[in-house]
Amino acid sequence: MPAPPAPVGTTMKSFKDAEHLFRLAAVFLAGFILFLVVRSLLVPRSFGRYGHYRANAIGEIAARPISYAGHQACENCHSDIVDVKSKGVHKTVNCESCHGPQAKHVDDPGSVTPAKLDTMALCPRCHQANIAKPKAFPQVDAADHSGGAACNTCHQPHSPVITSAGGVQ
Amino acid sequence: MNITRRQLLILLPAAVVAWDYILAGTPEASPNYNMDEHWWGMLIDLTKCIGCGSCVRACQLENQVPDGYFRTWVERYHAADWQEEYPQVDSPDGGKNGFPPAKESGGKNFFVPKLCNHCAESPCTQVCPVGATFVTPDGVVLVDQTYCLGCRYCVQACPYGCRFINPATLTANKCTLCYHRITKGLTTACCENCPTGTRQLANLKDPNDPVYEFIRTHSVQVLKPQMATRSKCFYYGLDGSVR
């Protein structure tokens, strides 16, 4: 089948009727510029500073308050206990491991005071015998070991080695 | 209220300045902390762990982790000599209140504390569709709670099961390596409260850090090395049966 003959003067005519295309392009361009403007307003300034995330989130997370003050804070005031503890086997145990979070006490030592502790509840947390514990770690069956007496009857928690003969029956 | 053209022209720049201030957000919280000097990791010496659960309790109190969810937890392994490939693992309430007596004796028995491994090539940050989770320049994997959609992609992507959806906020939640503490010169809550020194924070950019020195000079292993996540939680005395 032979191709139909090309109409004469099509180039000029189609160019003349292209106004709707220019309008469409203008609408797209306006839309794109609007997108760029809105995007620059909505995306946080710090987004992308270090990577594909909001860099200010790092500072916000770092600004959260602490609950555990850290043993350095305790040692500033309680140097007498630090002296006892540093000579005993509990030197690796930090204060708040037993005494609980004390950041509020550090902030206001006068009105916020740590609670008294129950050694019968605390000591077995670590020293209750369990087959999975390292063999060298001192372990007892708490109920059997003391016959119901509180642990601190014989052992002083800050340095638990029994030094006086009167401590043991 | 009528606004003249003159008033509008004065008000517009003021609005721009205010909007700019909102976009700039909060300033850095720790002015003395330099991210470039740190690359955080952790050493976990399994030969010392007694499974007391102090780390789990400390983490929950420090970070307000809801009950039944864990940013760190302790597992107890029991591997009889003929079933190395199939260890029995238990972790009652994340090991928060210690462990009951073992049902079976013999074989190998030990504790393994777990937490986010703060991988340098973390699979969880790679799948986030909105840039809500990321590795900071000092090597800590964090979640931007205001950006997170709660889509759970990252929860599935973590090979170590270290993420969860916080039921209160419905956003992804995980260990921050106590970023609010380590940027203030403190150690993490779990390291602070570990009574035996099992867990120790390491700055892998500080050649004088004794913990980093230990990692450099001892046989340490990471969990699931075949995942190529470049985990930064180094375990000393890790048994082959640990998953």
Contacts between the chains, C-beta under 8 A, distances in Angstrom:
chain1	res1	chain2	res2	distance
A	41	B	19	7.1
A	41	B	23	7.9
A	44	B	23	5.8
A	44	B	25	6.3
A	45	B	20	7.9
A	45	B	23	4.5
A	45	B	24	5.3
A	45	B	25	7.1
A	46	B	24	7.6
A	46	B	25	6.1
A	47	B	131	7.2
A	50	B	134	7.7
A	50	B	136	7.3
A	50	B	137	5.5
A	51	B	131	7.9
A	51	B	134	5.7
A	51	B	135	7.7
A	52	B	131	4.3
A	52	B	134	7.2
A	53	B	131	4.4
A	53	B	132	7.1
A	53	B	133	7.5
A	53	B	134	3.9
A	53	B	144	6.2
A	53	B	147	7.5
A	54	B	25	7.9
A	54	B	131	7.2
A	54	B	144	5.5
A	54	B	146	7.7
A	54	B	147	6.2
A	56	B	25	4.0
A	56	B	26	6.0
A	57	B	134	7.9
A	57	B	142	6.8
A	57	B	144	3.7
A	57	B	145	8.0
A	57	B	146	7.2
A	57	B	147	7.2
A	58	B	28	8.0
A	58	B	35	8.0
A	58	B	136	5.5
A	58	B	142	6.7
A	58	B	179	7.6
A	59	B	25	8.0
A	59	B	26	5.8
A	59	B	27	6.7
A	59	B	28	4.5
A	59	B	29	4.9
A	59	B	30	7.8
A	60	B	25	7.9
A	60	B	26	5.9
A	60	B	29	7.5
A	61	B	142	5.6
A	61	B	176	6.0
A	61	B	179	5.1
A	61	B	180	6.4
A	62	B	28	7.5
A	62	B	29	4.4
A	62	B	30	5.3
A	62	B	33	7.5
A	62	B	179	5.5
A	62	B	180	5.4
A	62	B	183	4.4
A	62	B	184	7.9
A	63	B	26	7.1
A	63	B	29	3.4
A	63	B	30	8.0
A	63	B	180	6.8
A	64	B	180	3.9
A	65	B	180	7.4
A	66	B	62	7.1
A	66	B	180	6.3
A	66	B	181	5.7
A	66	B	184	7.1
A	66	B	186	6.9
A	67	B	61	5.5
A	67	B	62	4.8
A	67	B	189	7.3
A	68	B	58	6.5
A	68	B	61	7.6
A	68	B	62	5.8
A	68	B	181	7.7
A	68	B	186	7.9
A	68	B	189	5.2
A	68	B	192	5.5
A	68	B	193	6.9
A	70	B	181	7.8
A	70	B	186	4.5
A	70	B	187	7.1
A	70	B	192	5.9
A	71	B	192	7.0
A	72	B	186	7.9
A	90	B	195	7.8
A	92	B	195	6.5
A	92	B	196	6.2
A	92	B	197	4.9
A	93	B	195	4.2
A	94	B	192	5.6
A	94	B	193	6.4
A	94	B	195	7.6
A	96	B	58	7.7
A	96	B	192	6.5
A	96	B	193	6.0
A	97	B	54	5.4
A	97	B	58	7.7
A	97	B	192	7.6
A	97	B	193	4.4
A	97	B	194	7.4
A	97	B	195	5.0
A	100	B	61	7.5
A	101	B	58	7.7
A	101	B	61	5.3
A	101	B	62	7.0
A	124	B	98	7.9
A	125	B	52	5.0
A	125	B	53	7.2
A	125	B	54	7.3
A	125	B	98	5.8
A	126	B	50	5.7
A	126	B	52	4.6
A	126	B	54	8.0
A	126	B	195	5.9
A	128	B	98	6.7
A	129	B	101	8.0
A	130	B	50	7.8
A	130	B	51	6.5
A	130	B	98	7.8
A	130	B	99	5.8
A	130	B	101	6.7
A	130	B	102	7.0
A	131	B	101	7.4
A	131	B	102	4.6
A	131	B	105	5.9
A	131	B	109	4.8
A	132	B	51	6.0
A	132	B	76	5.2
A	132	B	77	7.5
A	132	B	78	7.5
A	132	B	99	6.9
A	132	B	102	6.5
A	132	B	109	3.9
A	132	B	110	5.5
A	132	B	111	5.5
A	133	B	50	4.8
A	133	B	51	6.6
A	133	B	111	7.6
A	134	B	47	6.1
A	134	B	48	6.7
A	134	B	49	7.7
A	134	B	50	6.9
A	137	B	50	5.5
A	137	B	196	7.6
